[in-house]
């Protein structure tokens, strides 16, 4: 299975609360009128300029082993190494909210509209995460139709640059997936163009394979430990 998916923008529009949280404003704090207005404006601009598009392709374990090894720079022990080997299905993916949003963000900063530019940056990052989630949902639905997904199964995505998977893994991932077909390219630095893009692997398997403690050496460098919420979400699916 290999699919290109155009995602309706209305399905990947972040909430005002999410944008404010992305700006470091705690949920318990009520923002002033100006801040709220900027958040609303950023969401409106994002909605007008975003073009969410993704590509997804199933991959075998042997082929993913080659992708995952990449340039041989992964941490010695990682959660994904054990998880994918115990999985039932794997799919590479890449998704973007388009170049126009990034251009608008850059333009706002050039015009010294730093507050609105920062808000839009958060909105676009959240939109890209929601678009990646949309591909994850699509893949789960595809597996359900073929009788390969039920209530005992969980799904989680992992990306190069996180959880011990070295950023250089992007090179092999792009060679296999070829996301340039949807306008996503890779820089020499392994960053993607457009910037508001996400790539990685969607892993599907028994829910218990996704349980791991965040006590790996590299976990101390993580600011969010968002894996805790993601694991909880998988277990409660």
JOUR-V321628 format. One record per pair of residues at least 4 apart in sequence whose C-alpha atoms are under 6 Angstrom apart, sorted by the first residue. I is the first residue (numbers start at 1). J is the second residue. Records with the same first field share a line. If there is no record, write none. Layout:
I = J + J
This chain:
1 = 57 + 58
2 = 56 + 57
3 = 55 + 56
4 = 54 + 55
5 = 53 + 54 + 55
6 = 53
7 = 52 + 53
12 = 127 + 130 + 131
13 = 127
16 = 39
19 = 122 + 123
20 = 25
21 = 25 + 26
22 = 122
38 = 116
39 = 119
42 = 119 + 120
46 = 50
49 = 100 + 101
50 = 97 + 98 + 101
51 = 97 + 98
52 = 96 + 97
53 = 95 + 96
54 = 94 + 95
55 = 93 + 94
56 = 92 + 93
57 = 91 + 92
58 = 90 + 91
59 = 90 + 91
61 = 65
64 = 68
67 = 172 + 173
70 = 169 + 172
73 = 166
74 = 164 + 165 + 166
75 = 164
78 = 164
80 = 84
83 = 209
87 = 204 + 205
88 = 204 + 205
89 = 204
90 = 202 + 203
91 = 201 + 202
92 = 200 + 201
93 = 199 + 200 + 201
94 = 198 + 199
95 = 197 + 198
96 = 196 + 197
97 = 128
99 = 194
105 = 117
108 = 113 + 117
109 = 113 + 114 + 117
113 = 117
114 = 118
143 = 148 + 149
144 = 148 + 149
153 = 205 + 206 + 207
154 = 204 + 205 + 206 + 207 + 234
155 = 203 + 204
156 = 202 + 203
157 = 201 + 202 + 203
158 = 200 + 201
159 = 199 + 200
160 = 165 + 166 + 167 + 169
161 = 165 + 166 + 167
170 = 174
174 = 178
179 = 184
180 = 184 + 185
184 = 193
185 = 192 + 193
186 = 190 + 191 + 192
187 = 191
207 = 235
214 = 219
227 = 231
